[in-house]
Amino acid sequence: MFKFWQKAMALMVGLATSLPLFAQEKAAMADLMRSNGKIYIVVAVCLTILIGLFLYVTSIDRKISRLEKENKNQS
């Protein structure tokens, strides 16, 4: 029962601290970039970086798996 109340209190504190985030005004810079069409460039760059990171992590995972398999076969 104590864990339930502990989780409930953590949820309440989390909700209470995030409430001021919803009171912020609209970002003028985002509206300006959206009106100029530059927001699509920003999104494309972010997606390119994320895809690059995903491919890098995948290739590192494959290399580590291959090395682990070689090491296991040598033992």
PyMOL Python script that loads the backbone (N, CA, C, O; Angstrom):
from pymol import cmd

cmd.read_pdbstr("""\
ATOM      1  N   MET A   1       0.824  -1.197   0.000  1.00  0.00           N
ATOM      2  CA  MET A   1       0.000   0.000   0.000  1.00  0.00           C
ATOM      3  C   MET A   1       0.864   1.255   0.000  1.00  0.00           C
ATOM      4  O   MET A   1       0.515   2.265  -0.611  1.00  0.00           O
ATOM      5  N   PHE A   2       2.006   1.176   0.700  1.00  0.00           N
ATOM      6  CA  PHE A   2       2.893   2.332   0.775  1.00  0.00           C
ATOM      7  C   PHE A   2       3.469   2.670  -0.597  1.00  0.00           C
ATOM      8  O   PHE A   2       3.628   3.842  -0.936  1.00  0.00           O
ATOM      9  N   LYS A   3       3.783   1.632  -1.391  1.00  0.00           N
ATOM     10  CA  LYS A   3       4.348   1.889  -2.725  1.00  0.00           C
ATOM     11  C   LYS A   3       3.340   2.620  -3.604  1.00  0.00           C
ATOM     12  O   LYS A   3       3.716   3.475  -4.405  1.00  0.00           O
ATOM     13  N   PHE A   4       2.060   2.286  -3.455  1.00  0.00           N
ATOM     14  CA  PHE A   4       1.028   2.968  -4.225  1.00  0.00           C
ATOM     15  C   PHE A   4       1.028   4.460  -3.916  1.00  0.00           C
ATOM     16  O   PHE A   4       1.008   5.289  -4.826  1.00  0.00           O
ATOM     17  N   TRP A   5       1.050   4.798  -2.628  1.00  0.00           N
ATOM     18  CA  TRP A   5       1.027   6.215  -2.235  1.00  0.00           C
ATOM     19  C   TRP A   5       2.311   6.914  -2.647  1.00  0.00           C
ATOM     20  O   TRP A   5       2.291   8.091  -3.004  1.00  0.00           O
ATOM     21  N   GLN A   6       3.417   6.203  -2.600  1.00  0.00           N
ATOM     22  CA  GLN A   6       4.691   6.787  -3.015  1.00  0.00           C
ATOM     23  C   GLN A   6       4.648   7.111  -4.513  1.00  0.00           C
ATOM     24  O   GLN A   6       5.080   8.186  -4.930  1.00  0.00           O
ATOM     25  N   LYS A   7       4.129   6.188  -5.313  1.00  0.00           N
ATOM     26  CA  LYS A   7       4.012   6.428  -6.755  1.00  0.00           C
ATOM     27  C   LYS A   7       3.008   7.542  -7.047  1.00  0.00           C
ATOM     28  O   LYS A   7       3.224   8.363  -7.939  1.00  0.00           O
ATOM     29  N   ALA A   8       1.918   7.566  -6.296  1.00  0.00           N
ATOM     30  CA  ALA A   8       0.910   8.605  -6.496  1.00  0.00           C
ATOM     31  C   ALA A   8       1.474   9.986  -6.175  1.00  0.00           C
ATOM     32  O   ALA A   8       1.225  10.952  -6.896  1.00  0.00           O
ATOM     33  N   MET A   9       2.231  10.067  -5.090  1.00  0.00           N
ATOM     34  CA  MET A   9       2.840  11.358  -4.729  1.00  0.00           C
ATOM     35  C   MET A   9       3.873  11.786  -5.763  1.00  0.00           C
ATOM     36  O   MET A   9       3.964  12.969  -6.093  1.00  0.00           O
ATOM     37  N   ALA A  10       4.650  10.841  -6.278  1.00  0.00           N
ATOM     38  CA  ALA A  10       5.637  11.166  -7.311  1.00  0.00           C
ATOM     39  C   ALA A  10       4.931  11.678  -8.564  1.00  0.00           C
ATOM     40  O   ALA A  10       5.403  12.614  -9.209  1.00  0.00           O
ATOM     41  N   LEU A  11       3.802  11.061  -8.904  1.00  0.00           N
ATOM     42  CA  LEU A  11       3.038  11.515 -10.061  1.00  0.00           C
ATOM     43  C   LEU A  11       2.494  12.924  -9.840  1.00  0.00           C
ATOM     44  O   LEU A  11       2.556  13.764 -10.737  1.00  0.00           O
ATOM     45  N   MET A  12       1.964  13.181  -8.653  1.00  0.00           N
ATOM     46  CA  MET A  12       1.419  14.506  -8.344  1.00  0.00           C
ATOM     47  C   MET A  12       2.510  15.579  -8.386  1.00  0.00           C
ATOM     48  O   MET A  12       2.288  16.667  -8.916  1.00  0.00           O
ATOM     49  N   VAL A  13       3.667  15.281  -7.837  1.00  0.00           N
ATOM     50  CA  VAL A  13       4.774  16.240  -7.857  1.00  0.00           C
ATOM     51  C   VAL A  13       5.219  16.484  -9.296  1.00  0.00           C
ATOM     52  O   VAL A  13       5.487  17.623  -9.678  1.00  0.00           O
ATOM     53  N   GLY A  14       5.298  15.422 -10.091  1.00  0.00           N
ATOM     54  CA  GLY A  14       5.672  15.575 -11.492  1.00  0.00           C
ATOM     55  C   GLY A  14       4.688  16.424 -12.269  1.00  0.00           C
ATOM     56  O   GLY A  14       5.086  17.276 -13.063  1.00  0.00           O
ATOM     57  N   LEU A  15       3.407  16.195 -12.046  1.00  0.00           N
ATOM     58  CA  LEU A  15       2.384  16.991 -12.728  1.00  0.00           C
ATOM     59  C   LEU A  15       2.402  18.444 -12.268  1.00  0.00           C
ATOM     60  O   LEU A  15       2.226  19.356 -13.076  1.00  0.00           O
ATOM     61  N   ALA A  16       2.613  18.659 -10.975  1.00  0.00           N
ATOM     62  CA  ALA A  16       2.619  20.018 -10.441  1.00  0.00           C
ATOM     63  C   ALA A  16       3.818  20.807 -10.956  1.00  0.00           C
ATOM     64  O   ALA A  16       3.704  22.006 -11.210  1.00  0.00           O
ATOM     65  N   THR A  17       4.963  20.151 -11.112  1.00  0.00           N
ATOM     66  CA  THR A  17       6.141  20.873 -11.585  1.00  0.00           C
ATOM     67  C   THR A  17       6.101  21.119 -13.086  1.00  0.00           C
ATOM     68  O   THR A  17       6.747  22.046 -13.574  1.00  0.00           O
ATOM     69  N   SER A  18       5.350  20.300 -13.828  1.00  0.00           N
ATOM     70  CA  SER A  18       5.284  20.510 -15.268  1.00  0.00           C
ATOM     71  C   SER A  18       4.167  21.471 -15.667  1.00  0.00           C
ATOM     72  O   SER A  18       4.107  21.889 -16.824  1.00  0.00           O
ATOM     73  N   LEU A  19       3.297  21.824 -14.754  1.00  0.00           N
ATOM     74  CA  LEU A  19       2.185  22.716 -15.058  1.00  0.00           C
ATOM     75  C   LEU A  19       2.639  24.075 -15.598  1.00  0.00           C
ATOM     76  O   LEU A  19       2.027  24.557 -16.551  1.00  0.00           O
ATOM     77  N   PRO A  20       3.675  24.723 -15.049  1.00  0.00           N
ATOM     78  CA  PRO A  20       4.096  26.006 -15.605  1.00  0.00           C
ATOM     79  C   PRO A  20       4.587  25.916 -17.047  1.00  0.00           C
ATOM     80  O   PRO A  20       4.612  26.932 -17.741  1.00  0.00           O
ATOM     81  N   LEU A  21       4.971  24.754 -17.509  1.00  0.00           N
ATOM     82  CA  LEU A  21       5.434  24.620 -18.885  1.00  0.00           C
ATOM     83  C   LEU A  21       4.318  24.888 -19.886  1.00  0.00           C
ATOM     84  O   LEU A  21       4.582  25.346 -20.998  1.00  0.00           O
ATOM     85  N   PHE A  22       3.082  24.611 -19.506  1.00  0.00           N
ATOM     86  CA  PHE A  22       1.960  24.824 -20.405  1.00  0.00           C
ATOM     87  C   PHE A  22       1.529  26.288 -20.457  1.00  0.00           C
ATOM     88  O   PHE A  22       0.731  26.663 -21.316  1.00  0.00           O
ATOM     89  N   ALA A  23       2.036  27.106 -19.566  1.00  0.00           N
ATOM     90  CA  ALA A  23       1.636  28.506 -19.506  1.00  0.00           C
ATOM     91  C   ALA A  23       2.533  29.406 -20.350  1.00  0.00           C
ATOM     92  O   ALA A  23       2.363  30.625 -20.348  1.00  0.00           O
ATOM     93  N   GLN A  24       3.478  28.822 -21.066  1.00  0.00           N
ATOM     94  CA  GLN A  24       4.380  29.637 -21.858  1.00  0.00           C
ATOM     95  C   GLN A  24       3.684  30.154 -23.106  1.00  0.00           C
ATOM     96  O   GLN A  24       2.760  29.536 -23.633  1.00  0.00           O
ATOM     97  N   GLU A  25       4.158  31.307 -23.560  1.00  0.00           N
ATOM     98  CA  GLU A  25       3.596  31.896 -24.768  1.00  0.00           C
ATOM     99  C   GLU A  25       4.133  31.168 -25.992  1.00  0.00           C
ATOM    100  O   GLU A  25       5.079  30.386 -25.913  1.00  0.00           O
ATOM    101  N   LYS A  26       3.499  31.449 -27.126  1.00  0.00           N
ATOM    102  CA  LYS A  26       3.966  30.869 -28.375  1.00  0.00           C
ATOM    103  C   LYS A  26       5.331  31.446 -28.718  1.00  0.00           C
ATOM    104  O   LYS A  26       5.589  32.629 -28.497  1.00  0.00           O
ATOM    105  N   ALA A  27       6.195  30.608 -29.255  1.00  0.00           N
ATOM    106  CA  ALA A  27       7.536  31.055 -29.620  1.00  0.00           C
ATOM    107  C   ALA A  27       7.468  31.837 -30.927  1.00  0.00           C
ATOM    108  O   ALA A  27       7.007  31.328 -31.949  1.00  0.00           O
ATOM    109  N   ALA A  28       7.927  33.056 -30.878  1.00  0.00           N
ATOM    110  CA  ALA A  28       7.900  33.903 -32.066  1.00  0.00           C
ATOM    111  C   ALA A  28       8.873  33.393 -33.122  1.00  0.00           C
ATOM    112  O   ALA A  28       8.623  33.507 -34.322  1.00  0.00           O
ATOM    113  N   MET A  29      10.001  32.820 -32.653  1.00  0.00           N
ATOM    114  CA  MET A  29      10.995  32.322 -33.597  1.00  0.00           C
ATOM    115  C   MET A  29      10.425  31.157 -34.406  1.00  0.00           C
ATOM    116  O   MET A  29      10.682  31.056 -35.606  1.00  0.00           O
ATOM    117  N   ALA A  30       9.661  30.284 -33.769  1.00  0.00           N
ATOM    118  CA  ALA A  30       9.076  29.151 -34.479  1.00  0.00           C
ATOM    119  C   ALA A  30       8.064  29.634 -35.515  1.00  0.00           C
ATOM    120  O   ALA A  30       8.006  29.101 -36.623  1.00  0.00           O
ATOM    121  N   ASP A  31       7.275  30.631 -35.161  1.00  0.00           N
ATOM    122  CA  ASP A  31       6.311  31.177 -36.125  1.00  0.00           C
ATOM    123  C   ASP A  31       7.019  31.828 -37.308  1.00  0.00           C
ATOM    124  O   ASP A  31       6.580  31.698 -38.451  1.00  0.00           O
ATOM    125  N   LEU A  32       8.111  32.524 -37.029  1.00  0.00           N
ATOM    126  CA  LEU A  32       8.871  33.164 -38.103  1.00  0.00           C
ATOM    127  C   LEU A  32       9.485  32.123 -39.022  1.00  0.00           C
ATOM    128  O   LEU A  32       9.426  32.254 -40.245  1.00  0.00           O
ATOM    129  N   MET A  33      10.078  31.080 -38.430  1.00  0.00           N
ATOM    130  CA  MET A  33      10.695  30.034 -39.251  1.00  0.00           C
ATOM    131  C   MET A  33       9.646  29.275 -40.052  1.00  0.00           C
ATOM    132  O   MET A  33       9.890  28.893 -41.196  1.00  0.00           O
ATOM    133  N   ARG A  34       8.479  29.056 -39.453  1.00  0.00           N
ATOM    134  CA  ARG A  34       7.408  28.359 -40.151  1.00  0.00           C
ATOM    135  C   ARG A  34       6.892  29.209 -41.314  1.00  0.00           C
ATOM    136  O   ARG A  34       6.591  28.675 -42.382  1.00  0.00           O
ATOM    137  N   SER A  35       6.788  30.510 -41.117  1.00  0.00           N
ATOM    138  CA  SER A  35       6.278  31.377 -42.184  1.00  0.00           C
ATOM    139  C   SER A  35       7.278  31.503 -43.323  1.00  0.00           C
ATOM    140  O   SER A  35       6.881  31.676 -44.475  1.00  0.00           O
ATOM    141  N   ASN A  36       8.562  31.420 -43.021  1.00  0.00           N
ATOM    142  CA  ASN A  36       9.585  31.505 -44.065  1.00  0.00           C
ATOM    143  C   ASN A  36       9.868  30.158 -44.713  1.00  0.00           C
ATOM    144  O   ASN A  36      10.558  30.099 -45.731  1.00  0.00           O
ATOM    145  N   GLY A  37       9.350  29.079 -44.143  1.00  0.00           N
ATOM    146  CA  GLY A  37       9.596  27.756 -44.686  1.00  0.00           C
ATOM    147  C   GLY A  37      10.903  27.144 -44.214  1.00  0.00           C
ATOM    148  O   GLY A  37      11.279  26.064 -44.670  1.00  0.00           O
ATOM    149  N   LYS A  38      11.603  27.817 -43.305  1.00  0.00           N
ATOM    150  CA  LYS A  38      12.889  27.310 -42.831  1.00  0.00           C
ATOM    151  C   LYS A  38      12.732  26.218 -41.775  1.00  0.00           C
ATOM    152  O   LYS A  38      13.688  25.504 -41.474  1.00  0.00           O
ATOM    153  N   ILE A  39      11.550  26.089 -41.221  1.00  0.00           N
ATOM    154  CA  ILE A  39      11.339  25.064 -40.207  1.00  0.00           C
ATOM    155  C   ILE A  39      11.535  23.683 -40.819  1.00  0.00           C
ATOM    156  O   ILE A  39      11.957  22.757 -40.127  1.00  0.00           O
ATOM    157  N   TYR A  40      11.234  23.535 -42.105  1.00  0.00           N
ATOM    158  CA  TYR A  40      11.411  22.247 -42.762  1.00  0.00           C
ATOM    159  C   TYR A  40      12.893  21.903 -42.901  1.00  0.00           C
ATOM    160  O   TYR A  40      13.266  20.731 -42.859  1.00  0.00           O
ATOM    161  N   ILE A  41      13.725  22.910 -43.063  1.00  0.00           N
ATOM    162  CA  ILE A  41      15.171  22.685 -43.117  1.00  0.00           C
ATOM    163  C   ILE A  41      15.666  22.218 -41.759  1.00  0.00           C
ATOM    164  O   ILE A  41      16.482  21.301 -41.675  1.00  0.00           O
ATOM    165  N   VAL A  42      15.183  22.839 -40.703  1.00  0.00           N
ATOM    166  CA  VAL A  42      15.581  22.447 -39.346  1.00  0.00           C
ATOM    167  C   VAL A  42      15.147  21.012 -39.070  1.00  0.00           C
ATOM    168  O   VAL A  42      15.914  20.226 -38.513  1.00  0.00           O
ATOM    169  N   VAL A  43      13.927  20.670 -39.454  1.00  0.00           N
ATOM    170  CA  VAL A  43      13.431  19.306 -39.248  1.00  0.00           C
ATOM    171  C   VAL A  43      14.256  18.320 -40.063  1.00  0.00           C
ATOM    172  O   VAL A  43      14.584  17.241 -39.571  1.00  0.00           O
ATOM    173  N   ALA A  44      14.594  18.668 -41.292  1.00  0.00           N
ATOM    174  CA  ALA A  44      15.393  17.773 -42.137  1.00  0.00           C
ATOM    175  C   ALA A  44      16.781  17.548 -41.545  1.00  0.00           C
ATOM    176  O   ALA A  44      17.286  16.425 -41.557  1.00  0.00           O
ATOM    177  N   VAL A  45      17.396  18.602 -41.030  1.00  0.00           N
ATOM    178  CA  VAL A  45      18.721  18.458 -40.416  1.00  0.00           C
ATOM    179  C   VAL A  45      18.637  17.585 -39.171  1.00  0.00           C
ATOM    180  O   VAL A  45      19.489  16.720 -38.962  1.00  0.00           O
ATOM    181  N   CYS A  46      17.620  17.802 -38.344  1.00  0.00           N
ATOM    182  CA  CYS A  46      17.452  16.986 -37.131  1.00  0.00           C
ATOM    183  C   CYS A  46      17.237  15.521 -37.493  1.00  0.00           C
ATOM    184  O   CYS A  46      17.827  14.635 -36.874  1.00  0.00           O
ATOM    185  N   LEU A  47      16.399  15.263 -38.488  1.00  0.00           N
ATOM    186  CA  LEU A  47      16.168  13.885 -38.914  1.00  0.00           C
ATOM    187  C   LEU A  47      17.432  13.247 -39.472  1.00  0.00           C
ATOM    188  O   LEU A  47      17.696  12.072 -39.217  1.00  0.00           O
ATOM    189  N   THR A  48      18.212  14.006 -40.227  1.00  0.00           N
ATOM    190  CA  THR A  48      19.469  13.492 -40.769  1.00  0.00           C
ATOM    191  C   THR A  48      20.425  13.110 -39.656  1.00  0.00           C
ATOM    192  O   THR A  48      21.066  12.060 -39.711  1.00  0.00           O
ATOM    193  N   ILE A  49      20.522  13.956 -38.652  1.00  0.00           N
ATOM    194  CA  ILE A  49      21.407  13.665 -37.517  1.00  0.00           C
ATOM    195  C   ILE A  49      20.919  12.426 -36.769  1.00  0.00           C
ATOM    196  O   ILE A  49      21.722  11.561 -36.421  1.00  0.00           O
ATOM    197  N   LEU A  50      19.613  12.332 -36.521  1.00  0.00           N
ATOM    198  CA  LEU A  50      19.072  11.174 -35.808  1.00  0.00           C
ATOM    199  C   LEU A  50      19.257   9.879 -36.596  1.00  0.00           C
ATOM    200  O   LEU A  50      19.602   8.848 -36.020  1.00  0.00           O
ATOM    201  N   ILE A  51      19.035   9.926 -37.885  1.00  0.00           N
ATOM    202  CA  ILE A  51      19.234   8.735 -38.720  1.00  0.00           C
ATOM    203  C   ILE A  51      20.704   8.341 -38.726  1.00  0.00           C
ATOM    204  O   ILE A  51      21.028   7.156 -38.656  1.00  0.00           O
ATOM    205  N   GLY A  52      21.593   9.322 -38.809  1.00  0.00           N
ATOM    206  CA  GLY A  52      23.027   9.040 -38.757  1.00  0.00           C
ATOM    207  C   GLY A  52      23.432   8.402 -37.445  1.00  0.00           C
ATOM    208  O   GLY A  52      24.210   7.449 -37.428  1.00  0.00           O
ATOM    209  N   LEU A  53      22.906   8.924 -36.338  1.00  0.00           N
ATOM    210  CA  LEU A  53      23.213   8.333 -35.031  1.00  0.00           C
ATOM    211  C   LEU A  53      22.679   6.909 -34.936  1.00  0.00           C
ATOM    212  O   LEU A  53      23.360   6.028 -34.411  1.00  0.00           O
ATOM    213  N   PHE A  54      21.476   6.676 -35.435  1.00  0.00           N
ATOM    214  CA  PHE A  54      20.894   5.340 -35.413  1.00  0.00           C
ATOM    215  C   PHE A  54      21.743   4.360 -36.227  1.00  0.00           C
ATOM    216  O   PHE A  54      21.998   3.241 -35.782  1.00  0.00           O
ATOM    217  N   LEU A  55      22.175   4.776 -37.407  1.00  0.00           N
ATOM    218  CA  LEU A  55      23.014   3.910 -38.236  1.00  0.00           C
ATOM    219  C   LEU A  55      24.363   3.647 -37.563  1.00  0.00           C
ATOM    220  O   LEU A  55      24.882   2.532 -37.633  1.00  0.00           O
ATOM    221  N   TYR A  56      24.927   4.653 -36.921  1.00  0.00           N
ATOM    222  CA  TYR A  56      26.209   4.488 -36.234  1.00  0.00           C
ATOM    223  C   TYR A  56      26.081   3.495 -35.082  1.00  0.00           C
ATOM    224  O   TYR A  56      26.921   2.610 -34.925  1.00  0.00           O
ATOM    225  N   VAL A  57      25.027   3.643 -34.275  1.00  0.00           N
ATOM    226  CA  VAL A  57      24.830   2.738 -33.143  1.00  0.00           C
ATOM    227  C   VAL A  57      24.573   1.316 -33.641  1.00  0.00           C
ATOM    228  O   VAL A  57      25.051   0.354 -33.040  1.00  0.00           O
ATOM    229  N   THR A  58      23.829   1.178 -34.723  1.00  0.00           N
ATOM    230  CA  THR A  58      23.572  -0.144 -35.287  1.00  0.00           C
ATOM    231  C   THR A  58      24.860  -0.793 -35.770  1.00  0.00           C
ATOM    232  O   THR A  58      25.083  -1.980 -35.533  1.00  0.00           O
ATOM    233  N   SER A  59      25.712  -0.024 -36.447  1.00  0.00           N
ATOM    234  CA  SER A  59      26.967  -0.596 -36.933  1.00  0.00           C
ATOM    235  C   SER A  59      27.890  -0.965 -35.776  1.00  0.00           C
ATOM    236  O   SER A  59      28.558  -1.997 -35.831  1.00  0.00           O
ATOM    237  N   ILE A  60      27.939  -0.147 -34.735  1.00  0.00           N
ATOM    238  CA  ILE A  60      28.748  -0.465 -33.557  1.00  0.00           C
ATOM    239  C   ILE A  60      28.218  -1.729 -32.889  1.00  0.00           C
ATOM    240  O   ILE A  60      29.004  -2.562 -32.438  1.00  0.00           O
ATOM    241  N   ASP A  61      26.898  -1.885 -32.819  1.00  0.00           N
ATOM    242  CA  ASP A  61      26.304  -3.073 -32.212  1.00  0.00           C
ATOM    243  C   ASP A  61      26.680  -4.324 -33.005  1.00  0.00           C
ATOM    244  O   ASP A  61      26.999  -5.357 -32.417  1.00  0.00           O
ATOM    245  N   ARG A  62      26.645  -4.238 -34.310  1.00  0.00           N
ATOM    246  CA  ARG A  62      27.021  -5.388 -35.145  1.00  0.00           C
ATOM    247  C   ARG A  62      28.486  -5.760 -34.933  1.00  0.00           C
ATOM    248  O   ARG A  62      28.822  -6.940 -34.831  1.00  0.00           O
ATOM    249  N   LYS A  63      29.355  -4.754 -34.867  1.00  0.00           N
ATOM    250  CA  LYS A  63      30.780  -5.021 -34.660  1.00  0.00           C
ATOM    251  C   LYS A  63      31.027  -5.664 -33.305  1.00  0.00           C
ATOM    252  O   LYS A  63      31.818  -6.599 -33.191  1.00  0.00           O
ATOM    253  N   ILE A  64      30.349  -5.162 -32.279  1.00  0.00           N
ATOM    254  CA  ILE A  64      30.516  -5.726 -30.933  1.00  0.00           C
ATOM    255  C   ILE A  64      29.992  -7.159 -30.901  1.00  0.00           C
ATOM    256  O   ILE A  64      30.617  -8.031 -30.296  1.00  0.00           O
ATOM    257  N   SER A  65      28.862  -7.412 -31.541  1.00  0.00           N
ATOM    258  CA  SER A  65      28.314  -8.769 -31.586  1.00  0.00           C
ATOM    259  C   SER A  65      29.275  -9.716 -32.289  1.00  0.00           C
ATOM    260  O   SER A  65      29.478 -10.847 -31.847  1.00  0.00           O
ATOM    261  N   ARG A  66      29.865  -9.253 -33.383  1.00  0.00           N
ATOM    262  CA  ARG A  66      30.823 -10.082 -34.116  1.00  0.00           C
ATOM    263  C   ARG A  66      32.047 -10.369 -33.263  1.00  0.00           C
ATOM    264  O   ARG A  66      32.524 -11.504 -33.233  1.00  0.00           O
ATOM    265  N   LEU A  67      32.566  -9.358 -32.566  1.00  0.00           N
ATOM    266  CA  LEU A  67      33.723  -9.553 -31.695  1.00  0.00           C
ATOM    267  C   LEU A  67      33.403 -10.488 -30.535  1.00  0.00           C
ATOM    268  O   LEU A  67      34.235 -11.312 -30.154  1.00  0.00           O
ATOM    269  N   GLU A  68      32.204 -10.366 -29.974  1.00  0.00           N
ATOM    270  CA  GLU A  68      31.808 -11.267 -28.875  1.00  0.00           C
ATOM    271  C   GLU A  68      31.718 -12.706 -29.379  1.00  0.00           C
ATOM    272  O   GLU A  68      32.121 -13.641 -28.687  1.00  0.00           O
ATOM    273  N   LYS A  69      31.191 -12.874 -30.577  1.00  0.00           N
ATOM    274  CA  LYS A  69      31.061 -14.221 -31.128  1.00  0.00           C
ATOM    275  C   LYS A  69      32.462 -14.812 -31.393  1.00  0.00           C
ATOM    276  O   LYS A  69      32.698 -15.987 -31.112  1.00  0.00           O
ATOM    277  N   GLU A  70      33.388 -14.001 -31.931  1.00  0.00           N
ATOM    278  CA  GLU A  70      34.757 -14.476 -32.175  1.00  0.00           C
ATOM    279  C   GLU A  70      35.449 -14.816 -30.862  1.00  0.00           C
ATOM    280  O   GLU A  70      36.167 -15.812 -30.776  1.00  0.00           O
ATOM    281  N   ASN A  71      35.237 -13.997 -29.844  1.00  0.00           N
ATOM    282  CA  ASN A  71      35.853 -14.232 -28.557  1.00  0.00           C
ATOM    283  C   ASN A  71      35.288 -15.496 -27.910  1.00  0.00           C
ATOM    284  O   ASN A  71      36.023 -16.240 -27.261  1.00  0.00           O
ATOM    285  N   LYS A  72      34.008 -15.739 -28.081  1.00  0.00           N
ATOM    286  CA  LYS A  72      33.369 -16.932 -27.511  1.00  0.00           C
ATOM    287  C   LYS A  72      33.885 -18.188 -28.216  1.00  0.00           C
ATOM    288  O   LYS A  72      34.080 -19.221 -27.575  1.00  0.00           O
ATOM    289  N   ASN A  73      34.108 -18.104 -29.529  1.00  0.00           N
ATOM    290  CA  ASN A  73      34.601 -19.244 -30.280  1.00  0.00           C
ATOM    291  C   ASN A  73      36.058 -19.566 -29.921  1.00  0.00           C
ATOM    292  O   ASN A  73      36.464 -20.727 -29.982  1.00  0.00           O
ATOM    293  N   GLN A  74      36.838 -18.558 -29.551  1.00  0.00           N
ATOM    294  CA  GLN A  74      38.239 -18.779 -29.186  1.00  0.00           C
ATOM    295  C   GLN A  74      38.377 -19.405 -27.808  1.00  0.00           C
ATOM    296  O   GLN A  74      39.368 -20.081 -27.533  1.00  0.00           O
ATOM    297  N   SER A  75      37.407 -19.190 -26.949  1.00  0.00           N
ATOM    298  CA  SER A  75      37.494 -19.723 -25.584  1.00  0.00           C
ATOM    299  C   SER A  75      37.216 -21.193 -25.499  1.00  0.00           C
ATOM    300  O   SER A  75      37.257 -21.767 -24.411  1.00  0.00           O
TER     301      SER A  75
END
""", "prot")
cmd.dss("prot")
cmd.show_as("cartoon", "prot")
cmd.util.cbc("prot")
cmd.orient("prot")
